[in-house]
């Protein structure tokens, strides 16, 4: 009887301990989700997402490829933004910069890490993930898994029939022009994007959420940033490739690009990747996507992605996608296939994520810059002044202006 009692106590202790761990994880996830866009510091969290959330791993190949070193360059002391000279050290500190990597012609010209960042630290890049999804869609098209981006997405995902996405071209979804009603106001806890993202903390299906959206506009007429558009593209990839996003991306991008570190996708209760913003990787591995696009889909002389897809991805091809402050778009930067295209005479384009995550490419100057950050002020001002995306682009341009274009 005494043995049975002790055994029972041990079992209860184990169960209680397991429950405590489970609830502690759930509490940590919810605390993280509710702290976003509140002004709370995030640099202690963005580098350890895989400890807090369920993830799918992409393993680095045994033969990783490292960028060679180029001639070291220093950062400018200041840069010009809207007529004012801003201090670079103060800007880096204000945006909680954790990593800054500058490549020119595939060589490292500058690299430094701050706060909890590091060369081997995988960082949550938020919407930078969208540009990786775009590349994967291009690969799926090239392989014939998706016949054409002119097709309606419901050809492949009939579960979206009756929703905002019913009959919408894949291309319009790639270009954030689905016509779905959507509120991506980060500072509003009741906005669509915050309700959507909380699924990762409280459980549920990201794909199922996509089926609940209603149509607001005619597809292909207005550029409205909508993270669910990217989630639908992720769902399309899973359906057409027969693989999770992580597995397909490991095979088609992670291994061919010789990534240096394992990476992680956050996943929901069904094991579906958070396609719109759940990728965690290192600065050097993010830079390889930039290099791939700078070189029209080639990496170290090998074609990984068709050049025509790369060019179309970074070319606004309709009035509502053009850069500038106009009535056909909800932001001033132009848009391609899940890539941002600022007004420029040097062909610049960028993958951008909230909290100041960037892969910036200037093909004219052979430059790729990665900035990983945890800007705690992000979305805390209604006018967007705390977000500092436009300042960041000018900062990158100041870096680029110091680097002469590579002679042909």
DRENDO-765738 format. One record per residue (C-alpha): z, y, x; residue in one letter; residue number from 1. Coordinates in Angstrom, 1 decimal, decimal comma. Layout:
N
+--------+--------+--------+---+-----+
|     pz |     py |     px | r |   k |
+--------+--------+--------+---+-----+
|      Z |      Y |      X | A | NUM |
...
+--------+--------+--------+---+-----+
REM end
This chain:
408
+--------+--------+--------+---+-----+
|     pz |     py |     px | r |   k |
+--------+--------+--------+---+-----+
|    0,0 |    0,0 |    0,0 | X |   1 |
|    0,9 |    2,3 |    2,8 | X |   2 |
|   -2,5 |    1,6 |    4,6 | X |   3 |
|   -4,3 |    2,3 |    1,3 | X |   4 |
|   -2,5 |    5,6 |    0,9 | X |   5 |
|   -3,3 |    6,7 |    4,5 | X |   6 |
|   -6,9 |    5,6 |    4,1 | X |   7 |
|   -7,1 |    7,6 |    0,9 | X |   8 |
|   -5,6 |   10,6 |    2,5 | X |   9 |
|   -8,1 |   10,3 |    5,4 | X |  10 |
|  -11,0 |   10,1 |    2,9 | X |  11 |
|   -9,8 |   13,1 |    1,0 | X |  12 |
|   -9,5 |   15,0 |    4,2 | X |  13 |
|  -13,0 |   14,2 |    5,3 | X |  14 |
|  -14,4 |   15,1 |    1,8 | X |  15 |
|  -12,4 |   18,3 |    1,8 | X |  16 |
|  -13,6 |   19,1 |    5,3 | X |  17 |
|  -17,2 |   18,5 |    4,3 | X |  18 |
|  -16,9 |   20,6 |    1,2 | X |  19 |
|  -15,3 |   23,4 |    3,2 | X |  20 |
|  -18,2 |   23,3 |    5,7 | X |  21 |
|  -20,8 |   23,2 |    2,8 | X |  22 |
|  -19,2 |   26,1 |    1,0 | X |  23 |
|  -18,8 |   28,1 |    4,2 | X |  24 |
|  -22,5 |   27,7 |    4,9 | X |  25 |
|  -23,3 |   28,8 |    1,3 | X |  26 |
|  -21,0 |   31,7 |    1,6 | X |  27 |
|  -22,5 |   32,7 |    4,9 | X |  28 |
|  -26,1 |   32,6 |    3,5 | X |  29 |
|  -25,1 |   34,6 |    0,5 | X |  30 |
|  -23,2 |   37,1 |    2,6 | X |  31 |
|  -26,3 |   37,5 |    4,8 | X |  32 |
|  -28,7 |   37,9 |    1,9 | X |  33 |
|  -26,5 |   40,5 |    0,1 | X |  34 |
|  -26,0 |   42,5 |    3,4 | X |  35 |
|  -29,7 |   43,1 |    3,9 | X |  36 |
|  -30,8 |   46,7 |    3,5 | X |  37 |
|  -27,2 |   47,9 |    3,1 | X |  38 |
|  -26,8 |   49,5 |    6,4 | X |  39 |
|  -24,9 |   46,5 |    7,8 | X |  40 |
|  -25,7 |   45,5 |   11,4 | X |  41 |
|  -27,9 |   42,4 |   11,6 | X |  42 |
|  -28,5 |   41,9 |   15,3 | X |  43 |
|  -25,8 |   39,2 |   15,4 | X |  44 |
|  -27,7 |   37,2 |   12,7 | X |  45 |
|  -31,4 |   37,6 |   13,3 | X |  46 |
|  -31,4 |   35,4 |   16,4 | X |  47 |
|  -29,4 |   32,5 |   14,8 | X |  48 |
|  -31,0 |   32,0 |   11,4 | X |  49 |
|  -31,4 |   28,3 |   12,1 | X |  50 |
|  -27,6 |   28,0 |   12,2 | X |  51 |
|  -27,3 |   29,5 |    8,7 | X |  52 |
|  -30,2 |   28,2 |    6,7 | X |  53 |
|  -32,2 |   25,0 |    6,3 | X |  54 |
|  -35,3 |   25,2 |    8,5 | X |  55 |
|  -38,4 |   23,3 |    9,4 | X |  56 |
|  -38,9 |   23,1 |   13,2 | X |  57 |
|  -42,2 |   23,5 |   15,1 | X |  58 |
|  -41,9 |   21,9 |   18,5 | X |  59 |
|  -43,4 |   23,6 |   21,6 | X |  60 |
|  -45,8 |   21,4 |   23,5 | X |  61 |
|  -44,7 |   19,8 |   26,8 | X |  62 |
|  -47,2 |   21,9 |   28,7 | X |  63 |
|  -46,3 |   25,4 |   27,7 | X |  64 |
|  -48,4 |   28,3 |   28,8 | X |  65 |
|  -46,7 |   31,3 |   30,2 | X |  66 |
|  -48,2 |   34,8 |   30,5 | X |  67 |
|  -48,8 |   35,8 |   34,2 | X |  68 |
|  -47,2 |   38,9 |   35,5 | X |  69 |
|  -49,2 |   42,0 |   35,9 | X |  70 |
|  -48,4 |   45,2 |   37,7 | X |  71 |
|  -45,0 |   46,4 |   36,3 | X |  72 |
|  -45,1 |   49,6 |   34,2 | X |  73 |
|  -42,3 |   51,8 |   32,9 | X |  74 |
|  -41,9 |   53,1 |   29,4 | X |  75 |
|  -42,6 |   56,7 |   28,7 | X |  76 |
|  -39,5 |   58,9 |   28,5 | X |  77 |
|  -40,6 |   60,5 |   25,2 | X |  78 |
|  -43,4 |   60,2 |   22,6 | X |  79 |
|  -44,9 |   62,6 |   20,1 | X |  80 |
|  -44,3 |   62,1 |   16,4 | X |  81 |
|  -45,3 |   64,8 |   13,9 | X |  82 |
|  -45,0 |   67,6 |   16,4 | X |  83 |
|  -41,7 |   66,5 |   17,8 | X |  84 |
|  -40,9 |   64,8 |   21,1 | X |  85 |
|  -38,7 |   61,8 |   20,5 | X |  86 |
|  -36,6 |   60,2 |   23,2 | X |  87 |
|  -37,7 |   56,6 |   23,8 | X |  88 |
|  -34,2 |   55,3 |   24,8 | X |  89 |
|  -32,7 |   56,9 |   21,7 | X |  90 |
|  -35,5 |   55,4 |   19,5 | X |  91 |
|  -35,0 |   51,9 |   20,9 | X |  92 |
|  -31,2 |   52,2 |   20,3 | X |  93 |
|  -31,6 |   53,7 |   16,8 | X |  94 |
|  -33,9 |   50,8 |   15,7 | X |  95 |
|  -31,6 |   48,1 |   17,2 | X |  96 |
|  -34,4 |   46,9 |   19,4 | X |  97 |
|  -33,7 |   43,4 |   20,7 | X |  98 |
|  -37,0 |   42,6 |   22,5 | X |  99 |
|  -40,0 |   44,7 |   23,8 | X | 100 |
|  -42,9 |   42,9 |   25,4 | X | 101 |
|  -46,0 |   44,8 |   26,6 | X | 102 |
|  -49,1 |   42,8 |   27,6 | X | 103 |
|  -52,3 |   44,1 |   29,0 | X | 104 |
|  -55,3 |   41,8 |   29,4 | X | 105 |
|  -52,9 |   38,9 |   28,8 | X | 106 |
|  -50,5 |   39,9 |   31,6 | X | 107 |
|  -46,9 |   41,0 |   31,3 | X | 108 |
|  -46,7 |   44,7 |   32,1 | X | 109 |
|  -43,2 |   45,3 |   30,6 | X | 110 |
|  -40,5 |   43,0 |   29,2 | X | 111 |
|  -36,9 |   43,6 |   28,3 | X | 112 |
|  -34,2 |   42,4 |   25,9 | X | 113 |
|  -31,1 |   44,1 |   24,4 | X | 114 |
|  -28,3 |   43,3 |   22,1 | X | 115 |
|  -28,5 |   39,5 |   21,2 | X | 116 |
|  -32,2 |   39,2 |   22,1 | X | 117 |
|  -33,6 |   37,2 |   25,0 | X | 118 |
|  -36,7 |   35,5 |   26,3 | X | 119 |
|  -35,7 |   32,2 |   24,7 | X | 120 |
|  -34,1 |   33,6 |   21,5 | X | 121 |
|  -36,0 |   32,9 |   18,3 | X | 122 |
|  -35,9 |   36,0 |   16,1 | X | 123 |
|  -36,5 |   36,4 |   12,4 | X | 124 |
|  -39,7 |   38,4 |   12,2 | X | 125 |
|  -39,7 |   38,9 |    8,4 | X | 126 |
|  -43,3 |   39,8 |    7,2 | X | 127 |
|  -44,9 |   39,3 |   10,6 | X | 128 |
|  -45,0 |   35,7 |    9,3 | X | 129 |
|  -47,7 |   36,8 |    6,8 | X | 130 |
|  -50,2 |   37,3 |    9,6 | X | 131 |
|  -49,6 |   33,7 |   10,8 | X | 132 |
|  -50,2 |   32,5 |    7,3 | X | 133 |
|  -53,5 |   34,4 |    7,3 | X | 134 |
|  -54,6 |   32,6 |   10,4 | X | 135 |
|  -53,7 |   29,2 |    8,9 | X | 136 |
|  -55,8 |   30,0 |    5,8 | X | 137 |
|  -58,7 |   30,9 |    8,1 | X | 138 |
|  -58,3 |   27,5 |    9,8 | X | 139 |
|  -58,1 |   25,7 |    6,4 | X | 140 |
|  -61,4 |   27,4 |    5,3 | X | 141 |
|  -63,1 |   26,5 |    8,6 | X | 142 |
|  -62,1 |   22,9 |    8,2 | X | 143 |
|  -63,5 |   22,8 |    4,6 | X | 144 |
|  -60,1 |   22,2 |    3,1 | X | 145 |
|  -60,6 |   25,5 |    1,2 | X | 146 |
|  -64,2 |   25,8 |    0,1 | X | 147 |
|  -64,3 |   29,6 |    0,0 | X | 148 |
|  -61,9 |   32,6 |   -0,4 | X | 149 |
|  -64,2 |   33,8 |   -3,2 | X | 150 |
|  -62,8 |   30,9 |   -5,3 | X | 151 |
|  -60,0 |   31,5 |   -7,8 | X | 152 |
|  -56,7 |   30,2 |   -6,5 | X | 153 |
|  -56,1 |   28,3 |   -9,7 | X | 154 |
|  -58,9 |   26,0 |   -8,6 | X | 155 |
|  -56,3 |   24,6 |   -6,2 | X | 156 |
|  -53,1 |   25,5 |   -7,9 | X | 157 |
|  -53,4 |   24,9 |  -11,6 | X | 158 |
|  -49,6 |   25,5 |  -12,0 | X | 159 |
|  -50,4 |   29,2 |  -11,7 | X | 160 |
|  -52,6 |   29,2 |  -14,8 | X | 161 |
|  -51,1 |   31,6 |  -17,3 | X | 162 |
|  -49,4 |   33,7 |  -14,6 | X | 163 |
|  -50,6 |   36,9 |  -12,8 | X | 164 |
|  -52,6 |   34,7 |  -10,5 | X | 165 |
|  -54,7 |   33,0 |  -13,1 | X | 166 |
|  -58,3 |   33,2 |  -12,0 | X | 167 |
|  -57,6 |   35,6 |   -9,1 | X | 168 |
|  -59,7 |   35,2 |   -6,0 | X | 169 |
|  -58,0 |   33,9 |   -2,9 | X | 170 |
|  -59,5 |   36,9 |   -1,0 | X | 171 |
|  -57,8 |   39,4 |   -3,4 | X | 172 |
|  -54,5 |   37,7 |   -2,7 | X | 173 |
|  -55,1 |   37,8 |    1,1 | X | 174 |
|  -55,7 |   41,5 |    0,7 | X | 175 |
|  -52,5 |   42,2 |   -1,3 | X | 176 |
|  -54,6 |   43,1 |   -4,3 | X | 177 |
|  -53,7 |   40,4 |   -6,7 | X | 178 |
|  -52,9 |   42,8 |   -9,6 | X | 179 |
|  -49,5 |   41,2 |  -10,2 | X | 180 |
|  -46,7 |   43,4 |  -11,4 | X | 181 |
|  -44,2 |   43,7 |   -8,5 | X | 182 |
|  -41,4 |   45,8 |   -7,1 | X | 183 |
|  -40,9 |   45,5 |   -3,3 | X | 184 |
|  -38,1 |   48,1 |   -3,1 | X | 185 |
|  -35,9 |   46,7 |   -0,4 | X | 186 |
|  -33,0 |   49,1 |   -1,1 | X | 187 |
|  -32,7 |   48,0 |   -4,8 | X | 188 |
|  -30,7 |   44,7 |   -5,1 | X | 189 |
|  -32,3 |   44,1 |   -8,5 | X | 190 |
|  -35,9 |   44,5 |   -7,3 | X | 191 |
|  -38,4 |   41,6 |   -7,4 | X | 192 |
|  -38,4 |   41,1 |   -3,6 | X | 193 |
|  -34,6 |   40,9 |   -3,5 | X | 194 |
|  -34,4 |   38,5 |   -6,4 | X | 195 |
|  -37,2 |   36,4 |   -4,7 | X | 196 |
|  -35,5 |   36,3 |   -1,3 | X | 197 |
|  -32,1 |   35,4 |   -2,7 | X | 198 |
|  -33,5 |   32,0 |   -3,6 | X | 199 |
|  -33,0 |   31,1 |    0,0 | X | 200 |
|  -29,3 |   31,8 |   -0,4 | X | 201 |
|  -28,5 |   30,5 |   -3,8 | X | 202 |
|  -31,1 |   27,7 |   -4,1 | X | 203 |
|  -34,3 |   27,3 |   -6,2 | X | 204 |
|  -38,0 |   27,1 |   -5,7 | X | 205 |
|  -40,1 |   29,9 |   -4,2 | X | 206 |
|  -43,3 |   28,4 |   -5,6 | X | 207 |
|  -41,8 |   28,2 |   -9,1 | X | 208 |
|  -40,9 |   31,9 |   -8,9 | X | 209 |
|  -44,5 |   32,7 |   -8,2 | X | 210 |
|  -45,5 |   31,3 |  -11,6 | X | 211 |
|  -43,3 |   33,8 |  -13,4 | X | 212 |
|  -45,2 |   37,0 |  -12,4 | X | 213 |
|  -47,3 |   38,9 |  -15,0 | X | 214 |
|  -50,5 |   40,8 |  -14,4 | X | 215 |
|  -50,3 |   44,6 |  -14,2 | X | 216 |
|  -53,8 |   45,6 |  -12,8 | X | 217 |
|  -57,3 |   44,3 |  -12,4 | X | 218 |
|  -57,3 |   42,1 |   -9,3 | X | 219 |
|  -59,2 |   43,5 |   -6,3 | X | 220 |
|  -58,8 |   47,2 |   -7,3 | X | 221 |
|  -55,4 |   48,3 |   -5,9 | X | 222 |
|  -53,6 |   47,5 |   -2,7 | X | 223 |
|  -50,0 |   46,8 |   -3,7 | X | 224 |
|  -47,8 |   45,1 |   -1,1 | X | 225 |
|  -46,4 |   41,9 |   -2,8 | X | 226 |
|  -44,6 |   39,2 |   -0,8 | X | 227 |
|  -45,3 |   36,7 |   -3,5 | X | 228 |
|  -49,0 |   36,9 |   -2,7 | X | 229 |
|  -48,2 |   35,4 |    0,7 | X | 230 |
|  -46,0 |   32,8 |   -0,8 | X | 231 |
|  -48,9 |   31,7 |   -3,1 | X | 232 |
|  -51,1 |   31,5 |    0,0 | X | 233 |
|  -48,5 |   29,2 |    1,6 | X | 234 |
|  -48,4 |   27,0 |   -1,4 | X | 235 |
|  -52,2 |   26,9 |   -1,2 | X | 236 |
|  -52,0 |   25,7 |    2,4 | X | 237 |
|  -49,6 |   22,9 |    1,5 | X | 238 |
|  -51,8 |   21,8 |   -1,4 | X | 239 |
|  -55,1 |   21,8 |    0,5 | X | 240 |
|  -53,9 |   20,4 |    3,9 | X | 241 |
|  -51,5 |   17,8 |    2,5 | X | 242 |
|  -48,9 |   19,0 |    5,1 | X | 243 |
|  -45,9 |   21,3 |    5,2 | X | 244 |
|  -46,8 |   24,7 |    6,7 | X | 245 |
|  -44,7 |   24,0 |    9,8 | X | 246 |
|  -46,5 |   20,7 |   10,5 | X | 247 |
|  -50,0 |   22,3 |   10,0 | X | 248 |
|  -49,1 |   25,3 |   12,1 | X | 249 |
|  -47,6 |   23,2 |   14,9 | X | 250 |
|  -50,8 |   21,2 |   15,1 | X | 251 |
|  -53,3 |   24,1 |   14,7 | X | 252 |
|  -51,5 |   27,0 |   16,4 | X | 253 |
|  -48,3 |   26,1 |   18,1 | X | 254 |
|  -49,6 |   23,4 |   20,4 | X | 255 |
|  -53,1 |   24,8 |   21,1 | X | 256 |
|  -51,6 |   28,2 |   22,0 | X | 257 |
|  -49,1 |   26,5 |   24,4 | X | 258 |
|  -46,1 |   28,1 |   22,8 | X | 259 |
|  -43,1 |   28,3 |   25,2 | X | 260 |
|  -40,3 |   27,6 |   22,6 | X | 261 |
|  -39,6 |   25,7 |   19,4 | X | 262 |
|  -39,8 |   27,9 |   16,3 | X | 263 |
|  -38,4 |   27,6 |   12,8 | X | 264 |
|  -39,5 |   28,3 |    9,3 | X | 265 |
|  -36,8 |   28,9 |    6,7 | X | 266 |
|  -37,2 |   26,5 |    3,7 | X | 267 |
|  -36,1 |   26,5 |    0,1 | X | 268 |
|  -34,4 |   23,8 |   -1,9 | X | 269 |
|  -37,7 |   21,8 |   -2,2 | X | 270 |
|  -38,4 |   22,0 |    1,5 | X | 271 |
|  -41,1 |   24,7 |    1,0 | X | 272 |
|  -41,4 |   27,3 |    3,7 | X | 273 |
|  -40,6 |   30,9 |    3,1 | X | 274 |
|  -44,2 |   31,8 |    3,8 | X | 275 |
|  -43,8 |   35,5 |    3,3 | X | 276 |
|  -41,1 |   36,1 |    5,9 | X | 277 |
|  -39,2 |   33,1 |    7,2 | X | 278 |
|  -40,7 |   32,5 |   10,7 | X | 279 |
|  -38,3 |   32,6 |   13,7 | X | 280 |
|  -39,9 |   32,6 |   17,1 | X | 281 |
|  -39,6 |   34,3 |   20,5 | X | 282 |
|  -41,3 |   37,5 |   21,6 | X | 283 |
|  -43,6 |   35,7 |   24,0 | X | 284 |
|  -44,7 |   33,3 |   21,3 | X | 285 |
|  -45,3 |   36,0 |   18,8 | X | 286 |
|  -47,4 |   37,8 |   21,4 | X | 287 |
|  -49,8 |   34,8 |   21,6 | X | 288 |
|  -51,0 |   35,5 |   18,0 | X | 289 |
|  -51,7 |   39,0 |   19,1 | X | 290 |
|  -53,6 |   37,7 |   22,1 | X | 291 |
|  -55,6 |   35,3 |   20,0 | X | 292 |
|  -56,7 |   38,1 |   17,7 | X | 293 |
|  -57,3 |   40,5 |   20,5 | X | 294 |
|  -59,8 |   38,0 |   21,9 | X | 295 |
|  -61,6 |   37,3 |   18,6 | X | 296 |
|  -59,9 |   33,9 |   18,1 | X | 297 |
|  -60,2 |   32,6 |   21,6 | X | 298 |
|  -57,2 |   31,7 |   23,9 | X | 299 |
|  -57,8 |   31,0 |   27,5 | X | 300 |
|  -61,5 |   30,5 |   26,9 | X | 301 |
|  -61,1 |   28,1 |   24,0 | X | 302 |
|  -61,9 |   29,0 |   20,4 | X | 303 |
|  -58,8 |   28,4 |   18,2 | X | 304 |
|  -59,8 |   30,5 |   15,2 | X | 305 |
|  -63,4 |   31,6 |   14,2 | X | 306 |
|  -64,3 |   35,1 |   15,4 | X | 307 |
|  -65,7 |   36,0 |   12,0 | X | 308 |
|  -62,3 |   35,3 |   10,4 | X | 309 |
|  -60,5 |   37,4 |   12,9 | X | 310 |
|  -62,8 |   40,4 |   12,4 | X | 311 |
|  -62,7 |   40,1 |    8,7 | X | 312 |
|  -58,9 |   39,9 |    8,8 | X | 313 |
|  -58,5 |   43,3 |   10,5 | X | 314 |
|  -61,3 |   45,1 |    8,7 | X | 315 |
|  -60,5 |   46,9 |    5,4 | X | 316 |
|  -63,7 |   46,2 |    3,4 | X | 317 |
|  -63,1 |   48,1 |    0,1 | X | 318 |
|  -61,9 |   51,6 |   -0,9 | X | 319 |
|  -58,4 |   50,4 |   -2,0 | X | 320 |
|  -57,8 |   48,9 |    1,4 | X | 321 |
|  -58,7 |   51,9 |    3,6 | X | 322 |
|  -56,0 |   53,7 |    5,5 | X | 323 |
|  -54,9 |   57,1 |    4,2 | X | 324 |
|  -52,8 |   58,6 |    1,5 | X | 325 |
|  -54,8 |   57,9 |   -1,7 | X | 326 |
|  -54,3 |   56,7 |   -5,2 | X | 327 |
|  -55,7 |   53,2 |   -4,7 | X | 328 |
|  -52,9 |   52,0 |   -2,4 | X | 329 |
|  -49,1 |   52,1 |   -2,3 | X | 330 |
|  -49,0 |   52,8 |    1,5 | X | 331 |
|  -50,9 |   54,9 |    4,0 | X | 332 |
|  -51,8 |   52,1 |    6,4 | X | 333 |
|  -54,9 |   50,1 |    5,6 | X | 334 |
|  -55,0 |   46,4 |    5,0 | X | 335 |
|  -57,1 |   43,4 |    5,9 | X | 336 |
|  -56,2 |   39,7 |    5,4 | X | 337 |
|  -52,4 |   40,0 |    5,8 | X | 338 |
|  -52,8 |   42,4 |    8,7 | X | 339 |
|  -52,1 |   46,2 |    8,7 | X | 340 |
|  -54,9 |   48,5 |   10,0 | X | 341 |
|  -53,8 |   52,1 |   10,8 | X | 342 |
|  -56,2 |   55,0 |   10,9 | X | 343 |
|  -57,5 |   54,8 |   14,5 | X | 344 |
|  -60,5 |   55,2 |   16,8 | X | 345 |
|  -59,4 |   52,4 |   19,0 | X | 346 |
|  -59,5 |   49,5 |   16,6 | X | 347 |
|  -55,7 |   49,0 |   16,3 | X | 348 |
|  -54,1 |   46,5 |   14,0 | X | 349 |
|  -50,6 |   45,1 |   13,5 | X | 350 |
|  -48,4 |   42,5 |   12,0 | X | 351 |
|  -45,4 |   44,3 |   10,6 | X | 352 |
|  -42,0 |   43,1 |    9,3 | X | 353 |
|  -39,1 |   44,9 |    7,8 | X | 354 |
|  -36,3 |   45,9 |   10,2 | X | 355 |
|  -39,0 |   47,0 |   12,7 | X | 356 |
|  -40,7 |   43,7 |   13,7 | X | 357 |
|  -44,2 |   44,2 |   15,2 | X | 358 |
|  -47,1 |   42,5 |   16,8 | X | 359 |
|  -49,3 |   45,5 |   17,7 | X | 360 |
|  -52,9 |   45,0 |   19,1 | X | 361 |
|  -55,1 |   47,7 |   20,6 | X | 362 |
|  -58,3 |   45,9 |   21,7 | X | 363 |
|  -59,8 |   49,1 |   23,2 | X | 364 |
|  -57,0 |   49,2 |   25,8 | X | 365 |
|  -56,5 |   45,4 |   26,0 | X | 366 |
|  -52,9 |   45,8 |   24,9 | X | 367 |
|  -50,6 |   43,6 |   22,8 | X | 368 |
|  -47,0 |   44,8 |   22,2 | X | 369 |
|  -44,2 |   42,8 |   20,5 | X | 370 |
|  -41,1 |   44,6 |   19,2 | X | 371 |
|  -38,3 |   42,6 |   17,7 | X | 372 |
|  -35,5 |   44,6 |   16,1 | X | 373 |
|  -32,6 |   44,7 |   13,7 | X | 374 |
|  -32,8 |   48,3 |   12,5 | X | 375 |
|  -29,7 |   48,4 |   10,4 | X | 376 |
|  -30,8 |   51,7 |    8,8 | X | 377 |
|  -33,9 |   50,1 |    7,4 | X | 378 |
|  -34,5 |   50,9 |    3,6 | X | 379 |
|  -31,3 |   52,9 |    3,4 | X | 380 |
|  -33,2 |   56,2 |    2,6 | X | 381 |
|  -35,2 |   56,4 |   -0,6 | X | 382 |
|  -38,0 |   58,3 |    1,1 | X | 383 |
|  -38,4 |   55,6 |    3,8 | X | 384 |
|  -37,5 |   57,9 |    6,6 | X | 385 |
|  -35,1 |   55,4 |    8,1 | X | 386 |
|  -37,7 |   52,6 |    8,3 | X | 387 |
|  -39,5 |   54,2 |   11,3 | X | 388 |
|  -42,7 |   52,2 |   11,1 | X | 389 |
|  -44,9 |   55,2 |   11,7 | X | 390 |
|  -42,7 |   56,3 |   14,6 | X | 391 |
|  -43,1 |   52,8 |   16,1 | X | 392 |
|  -46,9 |   53,0 |   16,0 | X | 393 |
|  -46,8 |   56,3 |   17,8 | X | 394 |
|  -44,4 |   54,8 |   20,3 | X | 395 |
|  -46,9 |   52,0 |   21,0 | X | 396 |
|  -49,7 |   54,5 |   21,3 | X | 397 |
|  -47,7 |   56,4 |   23,9 | X | 398 |
|  -47,3 |   53,1 |   25,9 | X | 399 |
|  -51,0 |   52,4 |   25,5 | X | 400 |
|  -52,0 |   55,8 |   26,7 | X | 401 |
|  -50,3 |   55,1 |   30,0 | X | 402 |
|  -52,4 |   52,0 |   30,5 | X | 403 |
|  -56,0 |   52,6 |   31,4 | X | 404 |
|  -58,5 |   50,3 |   29,6 | X | 405 |
|  -59,5 |   47,3 |   31,7 | X | 406 |
|  -62,9 |   47,8 |   33,3 | X | 407 |
|  -65,6 |   45,5 |   31,8 | X | 408 |
+--------+--------+--------+---+-----+
REM end
